[in-house]
Amino acid sequence: MRTTSTTADQGTQAPAAMTLHELSASYGGRPVIEGVSVDIPPGVLSAVVGPNGAGKSTMVKAALGLVPSVRGSVRLLGEPLKRVRRRVAYVPQQDSVAQDFPITAVQVVEMGRYPHRGWLRRLTRHDDELVASAMDQVGVADLADRPIDELSGGQRQRVFLARALAQQADLVILDEPFTAVDARTESALLEVLTGLCRDGTSVIAVHHDLRTVLERFEHAVLMAGTVVAAGDPARVLTPEHLERAYGMAPLVPNS
């Protein structure tokens, strides 16, 4: 049973998947995000959107401690990161992943079990079953023994998503997960992520396709150095909000 699910019989509500309060971060002394405050609800598929340079990736990296924050506070699943690290899985952008590392696809996915087993303990049969199931879910079971550097960009992205699935995390954070994948693969991966949410997992994805966000996501955070709007995608991706974020309203379907 996932610990993030709502306990209806006790009348309690699960904590937010991510809570940021006045979070600010910079690169090389240049502010990238300023005063970001947002609550992302649990158990939903949430998108972080905005123009290039809006601080989308910086926001999630700062929340995960991957880039230093200047000020502000972060709670993931209602707790500081250090208390819930093994319950949080992260899928980075493809261009931040070393492609010449001598490791096979199945070994990458097995890394999803290390937060539970440690690096030195052998994986159990149960671990092996979870790894195999994760690879099957995202359609890379036939690539298990292929070196990761021989895979296409889309195949590598599937493998790293499988690693997150194998971890059985309560919160999955993905940075531009659909880059270099075709429309069919993107739709299939979205089905996987939607299924995770139905099972109680919280999923946050940095994304750029506003049309997909309107059609497939339950929650959106619109960024432009800070939070422009957050909530139901149809209420967030309005012409007024988009003009504020992008300087002009991108073409998206009518809500």
Secondary structure, DSSP 8 states (H G I E B T S, - for coil): --TTS-BGGGTB----SEEEEEEEEEETTEEEEEEEEEEE-TTSEEEEE-STTSSHHHHHHHHTTSS-EEEEEEEETTB-HHHHGGGEEEE--GGGS-S--S-BHHHHHHGGGHHHH-SSS---HHHHHHHHHHHHHTT-GGGTTSBGGGS-HHHHHHHHHHHHHHHT-SEEEEESTTTT--HHHHHHHHHHHHHHHHTT-EEEEE---HHHHHHH-SEEEEESSSEEEEESHHHHS-HHHHHHHHSS-------
